[in-house]
Amino acid sequence: EQANGIRISYHEKVCAERMKTLFKAIDEMKKDIKELKTNMDRGKGAAAILILIGGLIGSILYYFQK
């Protein structure tokens, strides 16, 4: 019984360390995902502005070619 108790306590210690490592990795992934979302939103905004400016320039050029 005592040997089993030691094995169980060692197992619990190993599992606790693994869980700690997993939680740390998950937290880091959450930060990375938030950063990627932020970068995507910036990219969408930049693309929208470029399309708007391109449309305005195209409209102006079309108006003056008439």
Secondary structure, 3 states (H helix, E strand, C coil): CHHHHHHHHHHHHHHHHHHHHHHHHHHHHHHHHHHHHHHHHHHHHHHHHHHHHHHHHHHHHHHHHC
